[in-house]
Amino acid sequence: MGVSVTQLLIILLIVIVLFGTKRLKNLGADLGGAIKGFKAAVKEGSEDNKTIADKEGETLEGEVTSKEKDKA
């Protein structure tokens, strides 16, 4: 039981009538900006963790050092 193309077009038409094209365009732009910002924050956080671990001589969570391999 899937959604047919005709049903999708009807839903799209209803959404356009309710919200208008200008409001939908703004919504899409806002959503795209939010996703881009989230990706940048995740990347920055990952780089920060790696930099901190390198400075302190520690490993990141889940990494195994040669000393830990010898103990195992």
mmCIF file as Biopython writes it, N, C-alpha, C and O atoms, coordinates in Angstrom:
data_model
#
loop_
_atom_site.group_PDB
_atom_site.id
_atom_site.type_symbol
_atom_site.label_atom_id
_atom_site.label_alt_id
_atom_site.label_comp_id
_atom_site.label_asym_id
_atom_site.label_entity_id
_atom_site.label_seq_id
_atom_site.pdbx_PDB_ins_code
_atom_site.Cartn_x
_atom_site.Cartn_y
_atom_site.Cartn_z
_atom_site.occupancy
_atom_site.B_iso_or_equiv
_atom_site.auth_seq_id
_atom_site.auth_asym_id
_atom_site.pdbx_PDB_model_num
ATOM 1   N N  . MET A ? 1  ? 0.831  -1.170 0.000  1.0 0.0 1  A 1 
ATOM 2   C CA . MET A ? 1  ? 0.000  0.000  0.000  1.0 0.0 1  A 1 
ATOM 3   C C  . MET A ? 1  ? 0.884  1.245  0.000  1.0 0.0 1  A 1 
ATOM 4   O O  . MET A ? 1  ? 1.264  1.739  1.062  1.0 0.0 1  A 1 
ATOM 5   N N  . GLY A ? 2  ? 1.200  1.736  -1.151 1.0 0.0 2  A 1 
ATOM 6   C CA . GLY A ? 2  ? 2.059  2.910  -1.253 1.0 0.0 2  A 1 
ATOM 7   C C  . GLY A ? 2  ? 1.262  4.148  -1.610 1.0 0.0 2  A 1 
ATOM 8   O O  . GLY A ? 2  ? 0.043  4.109  -1.782 1.0 0.0 2  A 1 
ATOM 9   N N  . VAL A ? 3  ? 1.982  5.233  -1.714 1.0 0.0 3  A 1 
ATOM 10  C CA . VAL A ? 3  ? 1.383  6.504  -2.084 1.0 0.0 3  A 1 
ATOM 11  C C  . VAL A ? 3  ? 1.636  6.713  -3.570 1.0 0.0 3  A 1 
ATOM 12  O O  . VAL A ? 3  ? 2.776  6.650  -4.029 1.0 0.0 3  A 1 
ATOM 13  N N  . SER A ? 4  ? 0.576  6.960  -4.309 1.0 0.0 4  A 1 
ATOM 14  C CA . SER A ? 4  ? 0.729  7.126  -5.750 1.0 0.0 4  A 1 
ATOM 15  C C  . SER A ? 4  ? 1.149  8.552  -6.083 1.0 0.0 4  A 1 
ATOM 16  O O  . SER A ? 4  ? 1.109  9.439  -5.230 1.0 0.0 4  A 1 
ATOM 17  N N  . VAL A ? 5  ? 1.547  8.758  -7.323 1.0 0.0 5  A 1 
ATOM 18  C CA . VAL A ? 5  ? 1.981  10.071 -7.790 1.0 0.0 5  A 1 
ATOM 19  C C  . VAL A ? 5  ? 0.822  11.058 -7.713 1.0 0.0 5  A 1 
ATOM 20  O O  . VAL A ? 5  ? 1.016  12.218 -7.350 1.0 0.0 5  A 1 
ATOM 21  N N  . THR A ? 6  ? -0.359 10.613 -8.048 1.0 0.0 6  A 1 
ATOM 22  C CA . THR A ? 6  ? -1.543 11.479 -7.997 1.0 0.0 6  A 1 
ATOM 23  C C  . THR A ? 6  ? -1.787 11.970 -6.574 1.0 0.0 6  A 1 
ATOM 24  O O  . THR A ? 6  ? -2.081 13.148 -6.371 1.0 0.0 6  A 1 
ATOM 25  N N  . GLN A ? 7  ? -1.671 11.097 -5.604 1.0 0.0 7  A 1 
ATOM 26  C CA . GLN A ? 7  ? -1.871 11.477 -4.206 1.0 0.0 7  A 1 
ATOM 27  C C  . GLN A ? 7  ? -0.808 12.474 -3.747 1.0 0.0 7  A 1 
ATOM 28  O O  . GLN A ? 7  ? -1.112 13.417 -3.016 1.0 0.0 7  A 1 
ATOM 29  N N  . LEU A ? 8  ? 0.432  12.267 -4.174 1.0 0.0 8  A 1 
ATOM 30  C CA . LEU A ? 8  ? 1.487  13.208 -3.819 1.0 0.0 8  A 1 
ATOM 31  C C  . LEU A ? 8  ? 1.238  14.585 -4.412 1.0 0.0 8  A 1 
ATOM 32  O O  . LEU A ? 8  ? 1.473  15.593 -3.747 1.0 0.0 8  A 1 
ATOM 33  N N  . LEU A ? 9  ? 0.766  14.644 -5.653 1.0 0.0 9  A 1 
ATOM 34  C CA . LEU A ? 9  ? 0.460  15.926 -6.281 1.0 0.0 9  A 1 
ATOM 35  C C  . LEU A ? 9  ? -0.677 16.651 -5.568 1.0 0.0 9  A 1 
ATOM 36  O O  . LEU A ? 9  ? -0.633 17.871 -5.405 1.0 0.0 9  A 1 
ATOM 37  N N  . ILE A ? 10 ? -1.682 15.912 -5.148 1.0 0.0 10 A 1 
ATOM 38  C CA . ILE A ? 10 ? -2.797 16.518 -4.404 1.0 0.0 10 A 1 
ATOM 39  C C  . ILE A ? 10 ? -2.304 17.084 -3.075 1.0 0.0 10 A 1 
ATOM 40  O O  . ILE A ? 10 ? -2.689 18.189 -2.694 1.0 0.0 10 A 1 
ATOM 41  N N  . ILE A ? 11 ? -1.462 16.340 -2.371 1.0 0.0 11 A 1 
ATOM 42  C CA . ILE A ? 11 ? -0.913 16.808 -1.099 1.0 0.0 11 A 1 
ATOM 43  C C  . ILE A ? 11 ? -0.053 18.053 -1.326 1.0 0.0 11 A 1 
ATOM 44  O O  . ILE A ? 11 ? -0.138 19.010 -0.557 1.0 0.0 11 A 1 
ATOM 45  N N  . LEU A ? 12 ? 0.759  18.047 -2.357 1.0 0.0 12 A 1 
ATOM 46  C CA . LEU A ? 12 ? 1.591  19.198 -2.681 1.0 0.0 12 A 1 
ATOM 47  C C  . LEU A ? 12 ? 0.743  20.423 -2.983 1.0 0.0 12 A 1 
ATOM 48  O O  . LEU A ? 12 ? 1.061  21.521 -2.527 1.0 0.0 12 A 1 
ATOM 49  N N  . LEU A ? 13 ? -0.315 20.255 -3.734 1.0 0.0 13 A 1 
ATOM 50  C CA . LEU A ? 13 ? -1.213 21.350 -4.069 1.0 0.0 13 A 1 
ATOM 51  C C  . LEU A ? 13 ? -1.869 21.933 -2.810 1.0 0.0 13 A 1 
ATOM 52  O O  . LEU A ? 13 ? -1.978 23.152 -2.670 1.0 0.0 13 A 1 
ATOM 53  N N  . ILE A ? 14 ? -2.296 21.072 -1.915 1.0 0.0 14 A 1 
ATOM 54  C CA . ILE A ? 14 ? -2.913 21.531 -0.658 1.0 0.0 14 A 1 
ATOM 55  C C  . ILE A ? 14 ? -1.903 22.317 0.178  1.0 0.0 14 A 1 
ATOM 56  O O  . ILE A ? 14 ? -2.242 23.361 0.736  1.0 0.0 14 A 1 
ATOM 57  N N  . VAL A ? 15 ? -0.674 21.829 0.267  1.0 0.0 15 A 1 
ATOM 58  C CA . VAL A ? 15 ? 0.363  22.512 1.046  1.0 0.0 15 A 1 
ATOM 59  C C  . VAL A ? 15 ? 0.656  23.885 0.444  1.0 0.0 15 A 1 
ATOM 60  O O  . VAL A ? 15 ? 0.805  24.862 1.177  1.0 0.0 15 A 1 
ATOM 61  N N  . ILE A ? 16 ? 0.738  23.965 -0.885 1.0 0.0 16 A 1 
ATOM 62  C CA . ILE A ? 16 ? 0.998  25.248 -1.540 1.0 0.0 16 A 1 
ATOM 63  C C  . ILE A ? 16 ? -0.138 26.225 -1.287 1.0 0.0 16 A 1 
ATOM 64  O O  . ILE A ? 16 ? 0.106  27.406 -1.040 1.0 0.0 16 A 1 
ATOM 65  N N  . VAL A ? 17 ? -1.368 25.752 -1.346 1.0 0.0 17 A 1 
ATOM 66  C CA . VAL A ? 17 ? -2.514 26.625 -1.103 1.0 0.0 17 A 1 
ATOM 67  C C  . VAL A ? 17 ? -2.518 27.114 0.350  1.0 0.0 17 A 1 
ATOM 68  O O  . VAL A ? 17 ? -2.806 28.283 0.604  1.0 0.0 17 A 1 
ATOM 69  N N  . LEU A ? 18 ? -2.207 26.244 1.288  1.0 0.0 18 A 1 
ATOM 70  C CA . LEU A ? 18 ? -2.237 26.619 2.703  1.0 0.0 18 A 1 
ATOM 71  C C  . LEU A ? 18 ? -1.115 27.593 3.078  1.0 0.0 18 A 1 
ATOM 72  O O  . LEU A ? 18 ? -1.356 28.576 3.778  1.0 0.0 18 A 1 
ATOM 73  N N  . PHE A ? 19 ? 0.094  27.326 2.621  1.0 0.0 19 A 1 
ATOM 74  C CA . PHE A ? 19 ? 1.246  28.101 3.062  1.0 0.0 19 A 1 
ATOM 75  C C  . PHE A ? 19 ? 1.723  29.133 2.054  1.0 0.0 19 A 1 
ATOM 76  O O  . PHE A ? 19 ? 2.298  30.146 2.454  1.0 0.0 19 A 1 
ATOM 77  N N  . GLY A ? 20 ? 1.512  28.921 0.793  1.0 0.0 20 A 1 
ATOM 78  C CA . GLY A ? 20 ? 2.005  29.840 -0.226 1.0 0.0 20 A 1 
ATOM 79  C C  . GLY A ? 20 ? 3.439  29.517 -0.606 1.0 0.0 20 A 1 
ATOM 80  O O  . GLY A ? 20 ? 4.194  28.969 0.198  1.0 0.0 20 A 1 
ATOM 81  N N  . THR A ? 21 ? 3.806  29.853 -1.815 1.0 0.0 21 A 1 
ATOM 82  C CA . THR A ? 21 ? 5.135  29.503 -2.315 1.0 0.0 21 A 1 
ATOM 83  C C  . THR A ? 21 ? 6.242  30.290 -1.620 1.0 0.0 21 A 1 
ATOM 84  O O  . THR A ? 21 ? 7.326  29.756 -1.387 1.0 0.0 21 A 1 
ATOM 85  N N  . LYS A ? 22 ? 5.984  31.542 -1.290 1.0 0.0 22 A 1 
ATOM 86  C CA . LYS A ? 22 ? 7.019  32.361 -0.652 1.0 0.0 22 A 1 
ATOM 87  C C  . LYS A ? 22 ? 7.381  31.813 0.727  1.0 0.0 22 A 1 
ATOM 88  O O  . LYS A ? 22 ? 8.554  31.748 1.095  1.0 0.0 22 A 1 
ATOM 89  N N  . ARG A ? 23 ? 6.367  31.425 1.473  1.0 0.0 23 A 1 
ATOM 90  C CA . ARG A ? 23 ? 6.608  30.886 2.817  1.0 0.0 23 A 1 
ATOM 91  C C  . ARG A ? 23 ? 7.323  29.532 2.738  1.0 0.0 23 A 1 
ATOM 92  O O  . ARG A ? 23 ? 8.185  29.240 3.567  1.0 0.0 23 A 1 
ATOM 93  N N  . LEU A ? 24 ? 6.973  28.712 1.756  1.0 0.0 24 A 1 
ATOM 94  C CA . LEU A ? 24 ? 7.645  27.424 1.594  1.0 0.0 24 A 1 
ATOM 95  C C  . LEU A ? 24 ? 9.109  27.618 1.193  1.0 0.0 24 A 1 
ATOM 96  O O  . LEU A ? 24 ? 9.984  26.871 1.631  1.0 0.0 24 A 1 
ATOM 97  N N  . LYS A ? 25 ? 9.369  28.636 0.350  1.0 0.0 25 A 1 
ATOM 98  C CA . LYS A ? 25 ? 10.744 28.926 -0.054 1.0 0.0 25 A 1 
ATOM 99  C C  . LYS A ? 25 ? 11.576 29.327 1.159  1.0 0.0 25 A 1 
ATOM 100 O O  . LYS A ? 25 ? 12.704 28.862 1.324  1.0 0.0 25 A 1 
ATOM 101 N N  . ASN A ? 26 ? 11.026 30.180 1.998  1.0 0.0 26 A 1 
ATOM 102 C CA . ASN A ? 26 ? 11.728 30.607 3.216  1.0 0.0 26 A 1 
ATOM 103 C C  . ASN A ? 26 ? 11.966 29.429 4.157  1.0 0.0 26 A 1 
ATOM 104 O O  . ASN A ? 26 ? 13.030 29.315 4.766  1.0 0.0 26 A 1 
ATOM 105 N N  . LEU A ? 27 ? 10.976 28.564 4.267  1.0 0.0 27 A 1 
ATOM 106 C CA . LEU A ? 27 ? 11.102 27.391 5.125  1.0 0.0 27 A 1 
ATOM 107 C C  . LEU A ? 27 ? 12.229 26.480 4.633  1.0 0.0 27 A 1 
ATOM 108 O O  . LEU A ? 27 ? 13.020 25.971 5.427  1.0 0.0 27 A 1 
ATOM 109 N N  . GLY A ? 28 ? 12.290 26.282 3.321  1.0 0.0 28 A 1 
ATOM 110 C CA . GLY A ? 28 ? 13.354 25.453 2.743  1.0 0.0 28 A 1 
ATOM 111 C C  . GLY A ? 28 ? 14.727 26.062 2.967  1.0 0.0 28 A 1 
ATOM 112 O O  . GLY A ? 28 ? 15.678 25.347 3.284  1.0 0.0 28 A 1 
ATOM 113 N N  . ALA A ? 29 ? 14.841 27.369 2.807  1.0 0.0 29 A 1 
ATOM 114 C CA . ALA A ? 29 ? 16.122 28.035 3.017  1.0 0.0 29 A 1 
ATOM 115 C C  . ALA A ? 29 ? 16.546 27.940 4.487  1.0 0.0 29 A 1 
ATOM 116 O O  . ALA A ? 29 ? 17.717 27.701 4.780  1.0 0.0 29 A 1 
ATOM 117 N N  . ASP A ? 30 ? 15.615 28.124 5.392  1.0 0.0 30 A 1 
ATOM 118 C CA . ASP A ? 30 ? 15.925 28.021 6.822  1.0 0.0 30 A 1 
ATOM 119 C C  . ASP A ? 30 ? 16.359 26.611 7.202  1.0 0.0 30 A 1 
ATOM 120 O O  . ASP A ? 30 ? 17.301 26.426 7.972  1.0 0.0 30 A 1 
ATOM 121 N N  . LEU A ? 31 ? 15.670 25.631 6.659  1.0 0.0 31 A 1 
ATOM 122 C CA . LEU A ? 31 ? 16.019 24.238 6.946  1.0 0.0 31 A 1 
ATOM 123 C C  . LEU A ? 31 ? 17.406 23.900 6.404  1.0 0.0 31 A 1 
ATOM 124 O O  . LEU A ? 31 ? 18.190 23.231 7.078  1.0 0.0 31 A 1 
ATOM 125 N N  . GLY A ? 32 ? 17.706 24.354 5.206  1.0 0.0 32 A 1 
ATOM 126 C CA . GLY A ? 32 ? 19.027 24.118 4.619  1.0 0.0 32 A 1 
ATOM 127 C C  . GLY A ? 32 ? 20.130 24.771 5.437  1.0 0.0 32 A 1 
ATOM 128 O O  . GLY A ? 32 ? 21.188 24.176 5.639  1.0 0.0 32 A 1 
ATOM 129 N N  . GLY A ? 33 ? 19.890 25.994 5.910  1.0 0.0 33 A 1 
ATOM 130 C CA . GLY A ? 33 ? 20.877 26.677 6.743  1.0 0.0 33 A 1 
ATOM 131 C C  . GLY A ? 33 ? 21.100 25.971 8.067  1.0 0.0 33 A 1 
ATOM 132 O O  . GLY A ? 33 ? 22.224 25.904 8.563  1.0 0.0 33 A 1 
ATOM 133 N N  . ALA A ? 34 ? 20.030 25.447 8.634  1.0 0.0 34 A 1 
ATOM 134 C CA . ALA A ? 34 ? 20.149 24.728 9.905  1.0 0.0 34 A 1 
ATOM 135 C C  . ALA A ? 34 ? 20.962 23.449 9.742  1.0 0.0 34 A 1 
ATOM 136 O O  . ALA A ? 34 ? 21.786 23.117 10.595 1.0 0.0 34 A 1 
ATOM 137 N N  . ILE A ? 35 ? 20.729 22.738 8.651  1.0 0.0 35 A 1 
ATOM 138 C CA . ILE A ? 35 ? 21.482 21.505 8.401  1.0 0.0 35 A 1 
ATOM 139 C C  . ILE A ? 35 ? 22.952 21.815 8.176  1.0 0.0 35 A 1 
ATOM 140 O O  . ILE A ? 35 ? 23.823 21.106 8.680  1.0 0.0 35 A 1 
ATOM 141 N N  . LYS A ? 36 ? 23.233 22.882 7.415  1.0 0.0 36 A 1 
ATOM 142 C CA . LYS A ? 36 ? 24.616 23.271 7.154  1.0 0.0 36 A 1 
ATOM 143 C C  . LYS A ? 36 ? 25.321 23.662 8.454  1.0 0.0 36 A 1 
ATOM 144 O O  . LYS A ? 36 ? 26.478 23.296 8.665  1.0 0.0 36 A 1 
ATOM 145 N N  . GLY A ? 37 ? 24.637 24.398 9.319  1.0 0.0 37 A 1 
ATOM 146 C CA . GLY A ? 37 ? 25.210 24.784 10.597 1.0 0.0 37 A 1 
ATOM 147 C C  . GLY A ? 37 ? 25.466 23.596 11.502 1.0 0.0 37 A 1 
ATOM 148 O O  . GLY A ? 37 ? 26.479 23.549 12.199 1.0 0.0 37 A 1 
ATOM 149 N N  . PHE A ? 38 ? 24.554 22.636 11.496 1.0 0.0 38 A 1 
ATOM 150 C CA . PHE A ? 38 ? 24.725 21.432 12.308 1.0 0.0 38 A 1 
ATOM 151 C C  . PHE A ? 38 ? 25.945 20.635 11.850 1.0 0.0 38 A 1 
ATOM 152 O O  . PHE A ? 38 ? 26.737 20.177 12.674 1.0 0.0 38 A 1 
ATOM 153 N N  . LYS A ? 39 ? 26.093 20.471 10.536 1.0 0.0 39 A 1 
ATOM 154 C CA . LYS A ? 39 ? 27.251 19.734 10.009 1.0 0.0 39 A 1 
ATOM 155 C C  . LYS A ? 39 ? 28.552 20.426 10.368 1.0 0.0 39 A 1 
ATOM 156 O O  . LYS A ? 39 ? 29.528 19.764 10.722 1.0 0.0 39 A 1 
ATOM 157 N N  . ALA A ? 40 ? 28.579 21.758 10.280 1.0 0.0 40 A 1 
ATOM 158 C CA . ALA A ? 40 ? 29.792 22.507 10.629 1.0 0.0 40 A 1 
ATOM 159 C C  . ALA A ? 40 ? 30.123 22.348 12.108 1.0 0.0 40 A 1 
ATOM 160 O O  . ALA A ? 40 ? 31.292 22.206 12.466 1.0 0.0 40 A 1 
ATOM 161 N N  . ALA A ? 41 ? 29.120 22.371 12.961 1.0 0.0 41 A 1 
ATOM 162 C CA . ALA A ? 41 ? 29.344 22.224 14.401 1.0 0.0 41 A 1 
ATOM 163 C C  . ALA A ? 41 ? 29.857 20.831 14.739 1.0 0.0 41 A 1 
ATOM 164 O O  . ALA A ? 41 ? 30.743 20.686 15.581 1.0 0.0 41 A 1 
ATOM 165 N N  . VAL A ? 42 ? 29.317 19.817 14.099 1.0 0.0 42 A 1 
ATOM 166 C CA . VAL A ? 42 ? 29.785 18.444 14.349 1.0 0.0 42 A 1 
ATOM 167 C C  . VAL A ? 42 ? 31.232 18.292 13.906 1.0 0.0 42 A 1 
ATOM 168 O O  . VAL A ? 42 ? 32.041 17.681 14.605 1.0 0.0 42 A 1 
ATOM 169 N N  . LYS A ? 43 ? 31.556 18.849 12.744 1.0 0.0 43 A 1 
ATOM 170 C CA . LYS A ? 43 ? 32.930 18.755 12.233 1.0 0.0 43 A 1 
ATOM 171 C C  . LYS A ? 43 ? 33.890 19.503 13.151 1.0 0.0 43 A 1 
ATOM 172 O O  . LYS A ? 43 ? 34.977 19.008 13.451 1.0 0.0 43 A 1 
ATOM 173 N N  . GLU A ? 44 ? 33.492 20.695 13.600 1.0 0.0 44 A 1 
ATOM 174 C CA . GLU A ? 44 ? 34.333 21.489 14.486 1.0 0.0 44 A 1 
ATOM 175 C C  . GLU A ? 44 ? 34.551 20.777 15.818 1.0 0.0 44 A 1 
ATOM 176 O O  . GLU A ? 44 ? 35.662 20.782 16.347 1.0 0.0 44 A 1 
ATOM 177 N N  . GLY A ? 45 ? 33.511 20.170 16.360 1.0 0.0 45 A 1 
ATOM 178 C CA . GLY A ? 45 ? 33.631 19.439 17.611 1.0 0.0 45 A 1 
ATOM 179 C C  . GLY A ? 45 ? 34.552 18.246 17.495 1.0 0.0 45 A 1 
ATOM 180 O O  . GLY A ? 45 ? 35.312 17.950 18.417 1.0 0.0 45 A 1 
ATOM 181 N N  . SER A ? 46 ? 34.491 17.566 16.378 1.0 0.0 46 A 1 
ATOM 182 C CA . SER A ? 46 ? 35.356 16.413 16.145 1.0 0.0 46 A 1 
ATOM 183 C C  . SER A ? 46 ? 36.814 16.845 16.068 1.0 0.0 46 A 1 
ATOM 184 O O  . SER A ? 46 ? 37.695 16.188 16.623 1.0 0.0 46 A 1 
ATOM 185 N N  . GLU A ? 47 ? 37.063 17.956 15.376 1.0 0.0 47 A 1 
ATOM 186 C CA . GLU A ? 47 ? 38.430 18.466 15.257 1.0 0.0 47 A 1 
ATOM 187 C C  . GLU A ? 47 ? 38.951 18.945 16.605 1.0 0.0 47 A 1 
ATOM 188 O O  . GLU A ? 47 ? 40.128 18.756 16.913 1.0 0.0 47 A 1 
ATOM 189 N N  . ASP A ? 48 ? 38.088 19.566 17.415 1.0 0.0 48 A 1 
ATOM 190 C CA . ASP A ? 48 ? 38.496 20.032 18.735 1.0 0.0 48 A 1 
ATOM 191 C C  . ASP A ? 48 ? 38.900 18.862 19.623 1.0 0.0 48 A 1 
ATOM 192 O O  . ASP A ? 48 ? 39.901 18.942 20.336 1.0 0.0 48 A 1 
ATOM 193 N N  . ASN A ? 49 ? 38.134 17.781 19.586 1.0 0.0 49 A 1 
ATOM 194 C CA . ASN A ? 49 ? 38.451 16.610 20.408 1.0 0.0 49 A 1 
ATOM 195 C C  . ASN A ? 49 ? 39.782 16.017 20.002 1.0 0.0 49 A 1 
ATOM 196 O O  . ASN A ? 49 ? 40.568 15.614 20.860 1.0 0.0 49 A 1 
ATOM 197 N N  . LYS A ? 50 ? 40.047 15.957 18.711 1.0 0.0 50 A 1 
ATOM 198 C CA . LYS A ? 50 ? 41.301 15.381 18.225 1.0 0.0 50 A 1 
ATOM 199 C C  . LYS A ? 50 ? 42.474 16.261 18.634 1.0 0.0 50 A 1 
ATOM 200 O O  . LYS A ? 50 ? 43.520 15.751 19.035 1.0 0.0 50 A 1 
ATOM 201 N N  . THR A ? 51 ? 42.312 17.579 18.537 1.0 0.0 51 A 1 
ATOM 202 C CA . THR A ? 51 ? 43.373 18.515 18.904 1.0 0.0 51 A 1 
ATOM 203 C C  . THR A ? 51 ? 43.687 18.419 20.394 1.0 0.0 51 A 1 
ATOM 204 O O  . THR A ? 51 ? 44.856 18.411 20.779 1.0 0.0 51 A 1 
ATOM 205 N N  . ILE A ? 52 ? 42.672 18.347 21.221 1.0 0.0 52 A 1 
ATOM 206 C CA . ILE A ? 52 ? 42.870 18.246 22.666 1.0 0.0 52 A 1 
ATOM 207 C C  . ILE A ? 52 ? 43.593 16.946 23.010 1.0 0.0 52 A 1 
ATOM 208 O O  . ILE A ? 52 ? 44.503 16.944 23.839 1.0 0.0 52 A 1 
ATOM 209 N N  . ALA A ? 53 ? 43.202 15.860 22.390 1.0 0.0 53 A 1 
ATOM 210 C CA . ALA A ? 53 ? 43.834 14.567 22.663 1.0 0.0 53 A 1 
ATOM 211 C C  . ALA A ? 53 ? 45.291 14.580 22.221 1.0 0.0 53 A 1 
ATOM 212 O O  . ALA A ? 53 ? 46.143 14.019 22.909 1.0 0.0 53 A 1 
ATOM 213 N N  . ASP A ? 54 ? 45.594 15.207 21.093 1.0 0.0 54 A 1 
ATOM 214 C CA . ASP A ? 54 ? 46.973 15.268 20.615 1.0 0.0 54 A 1 
ATOM 215 C C  . ASP A ? 54 ? 47.840 16.105 21.553 1.0 0.0 54 A 1 
ATOM 216 O O  . ASP A ? 54 ? 48.991 15.754 21.816 1.0 0.0 54 A 1 
ATOM 217 N N  . LYS A ? 55 ? 47.290 17.209 22.058 1.0 0.0 55 A 1 
ATOM 218 C CA . LYS A ? 55 ? 48.056 18.086 22.949 1.0 0.0 55 A 1 
ATOM 219 C C  . LYS A ? 55 ? 48.350 17.405 24.273 1.0 0.0 55 A 1 
ATOM 220 O O  . LYS A ? 55 ? 49.431 17.588 24.833 1.0 0.0 55 A 1 
ATOM 221 N N  . GLU A ? 56 ? 47.422 16.634 24.778 1.0 0.0 56 A 1 
ATOM 222 C CA . GLU A ? 56 ? 47.587 16.010 26.085 1.0 0.0 56 A 1 
ATOM 223 C C  . GLU A ? 56 ? 48.244 14.640 25.991 1.0 0.0 56 A 1 
ATOM 224 O O  . GLU A ? 56 ? 48.532 14.026 27.019 1.0 0.0 56 A 1 
ATOM 225 N N  . GLY A ? 57 ? 48.484 14.152 24.788 1.0 0.0 57 A 1 
ATOM 226 C CA . GLY A ? 57 ? 49.100 12.856 24.630 1.0 0.0 57 A 1 
ATOM 227 C C  . GLY A ? 57 ? 48.158 11.712 24.940 1.0 0.0 57 A 1 
ATOM 228 O O  . GLY A ? 57 ? 48.596 10.586 25.172 1.0 0.0 57 A 1 
ATOM 229 N N  . GLU A ? 58 ? 46.884 11.991 24.945 1.0 0.0 58 A 1 
ATOM 230 C CA . GLU A ? 58 ? 45.892 10.967 25.234 1.0 0.0 58 A 1 
ATOM 231 C C  . GLU A ? 58 ? 45.305 10.444 23.940 1.0 0.0 58 A 1 
ATOM 232 O O  . GLU A ? 58 ? 45.541 10.995 22.865 1.0 0.0 58 A 1 
ATOM 233 N N  . THR A ? 59 ? 44.548 9.386  24.058 1.0 0.0 59 A 1 
ATOM 234 C CA . THR A ? 59 ? 43.851 8.853  22.893 1.0 0.0 59 A 1 
ATOM 235 C C  . THR A ? 59 ? 42.383 9.220  22.978 1.0 0.0 59 A 1 
ATOM 236 O O  . THR A ? 59 ? 41.852 9.498  24.053 1.0 0.0 59 A 1 
ATOM 237 N N  . LEU A ? 60 ? 41.750 9.213  21.836 1.0 0.0 60 A 1 
ATOM 238 C CA . LEU A ? 60 ? 40.323 9.446  21.807 1.0 0.0 60 A 1 
ATOM 239 C C  . LEU A ? 60 ? 39.601 8.204  22.294 1.0 0.0 60 A 1 
ATOM 240 O O  . LEU A ? 60 ? 40.160 7.107  22.285 1.0 0.0 60 A 1 
ATOM 241 N N  . GLU A ? 61 ? 38.388 8.375  22.707 1.0 0.0 61 A 1 
ATOM 242 C CA . GLU A ? 61 ? 37.584 7.268  23.191 1.0 0.0 61 A 1 
ATOM 243 C C  . GLU A ? 61 ? 37.454 6.205  22.101 1.0 0.0 61 A 1 
ATOM 244 O O  . GLU A ? 61 ? 37.034 6.508  20.984 1.0 0.0 61 A 1 
ATOM 245 N N  . GLY A ? 62 ? 37.811 4.969  22.419 1.0 0.0 62 A 1 
ATOM 246 C CA . GLY A ? 62 ? 37.679 3.882  21.463 1.0 0.0 62 A 1 
ATOM 247 C C  . GLY A ? 62 ? 38.984 3.548  20.756 1.0 0.0 62 A 1 
ATOM 248 O O  . GLY A ? 62 ? 39.068 2.511  20.097 1.0 0.0 62 A 1 
ATOM 249 N N  . GLU A ? 63 ? 40.010 4.397  20.873 1.0 0.0 63 A 1 
ATOM 250 C CA . GLU A ? 63 ? 41.287 4.111  20.239 1.0 0.0 63 A 1 
ATOM 251 C C  . GLU A ? 63 ? 42.113 3.210  21.153 1.0 0.0 63 A 1 
ATOM 252 O O  . GLU A ? 63 ? 41.989 3.255  22.377 1.0 0.0 63 A 1 
ATOM 253 N N  . VAL A ? 64 ? 42.945 2.404  20.537 1.0 0.0 64 A 1 
ATOM 254 C CA . VAL A ? 64 ? 43.791 1.500  21.296 1.0 0.0 64 A 1 
ATOM 255 C C  . VAL A ? 64 ? 45.240 1.883  21.032 1.0 0.0 64 A 1 
ATOM 256 O O  . VAL A ? 64 ? 45.657 1.982  19.878 1.0 0.0 64 A 1 
ATOM 257 N N  . THR A ? 65 ? 46.011 2.098  22.102 1.0 0.0 65 A 1 
ATOM 258 C CA . THR A ? 65 ? 47.423 2.427  21.941 1.0 0.0 65 A 1 
ATOM 259 C C  . THR A ? 65 ? 48.239 1.139  21.951 1.0 0.0 65 A 1 
ATOM 260 O O  . THR A ? 65 ? 47.731 0.070  22.286 1.0 0.0 65 A 1 
ATOM 261 N N  . SER A ? 66 ? 49.494 1.256  21.584 1.0 0.0 66 A 1 
ATOM 262 C CA . SER A ? 66 ? 50.355 0.070  21.553 1.0 0.0 66 A 1 
ATOM 263 C C  . SER A ? 66 ? 50.544 -0.499 22.951 1.0 0.0 66 A 1 
ATOM 264 O O  . SER A ? 66 ? 50.701 -1.710 23.100 1.0 0.0 66 A 1 
ATOM 265 N N  . LYS A ? 67 ? 50.533 0.352  23.990 1.0 0.0 67 A 1 
ATOM 266 C CA . LYS A ? 67 ? 50.681 -0.128 25.360 1.0 0.0 67 A 1 
ATOM 267 C C  . LYS A ? 67 ? 49.477 -0.971 25.751 1.0 0.0 67 A 1 
ATOM 268 O O  . LYS A ? 67 ? 49.619 -1.992 26.424 1.0 0.0 67 A 1 
ATOM 269 N N  . GLU A ? 68 ? 48.290 -0.542 25.329 1.0 0.0 68 A 1 
ATOM 270 C CA . GLU A ? 68 ? 47.072 -1.286 25.661 1.0 0.0 68 A 1 
ATOM 271 C C  . GLU A ? 68 ? 47.036 -2.618 24.902 1.0 0.0 68 A 1 
ATOM 272 O O  . GLU A ? 68 ? 46.483 -3.601 25.394 1.0 0.0 68 A 1 
ATOM 273 N N  . LYS A ? 69 ? 47.627 -2.646 23.706 1.0 0.0 69 A 1 
ATOM 274 C CA . LYS A ? 69 ? 47.664 -3.894 22.938 1.0 0.0 69 A 1 
ATOM 275 C C  . LYS A ? 69 ? 48.546 -4.909 23.630 1.0 0.0 69 A 1 
ATOM 276 O O  . LYS A ? 69 ? 48.233 -6.099 23.647 1.0 0.0 69 A 1 
ATOM 277 N N  . ASP A ? 70 ? 49.669 -4.437 24.214 1.0 0.0 70 A 1 
ATOM 278 C CA . ASP A ? 70 ? 50.582 -5.339 24.896 1.0 0.0 70 A 1 
ATOM 279 C C  . ASP A ? 70 ? 49.955 -5.947 26.141 1.0 0.0 70 A 1 
ATOM 280 O O  . ASP A ? 70 ? 50.235 -7.095 26.485 1.0 0.0 70 A 1 
ATOM 281 N N  . LYS A ? 71 ? 49.113 -5.184 26.810 1.0 0.0 71 A 1 
ATOM 282 C CA . LYS A ? 71 ? 48.458 -5.660 28.022 1.0 0.0 71 A 1 
ATOM 283 C C  . LYS A ? 71 ? 47.406 -6.712 27.701 1.0 0.0 71 A 1 
ATOM 284 O O  . LYS A ? 71 ? 47.162 -7.613 28.503 1.0 0.0 71 A 1 
ATOM 285 N N  . ALA A ? 72 ? 46.783 -6.602 26.535 1.0 0.0 72 A 1 
ATOM 286 C CA . ALA A ? 72 ? 45.676 -7.499 26.176 1.0 0.0 72 A 1 
ATOM 287 C C  . ALA A ? 72 ? 46.131 -8.860 25.801 1.0 0.0 72 A 1 
ATOM 288 O O  . ALA A ? 72 ? 45.310 -9.718 25.477 1.0 0.0 72 A 1 
#
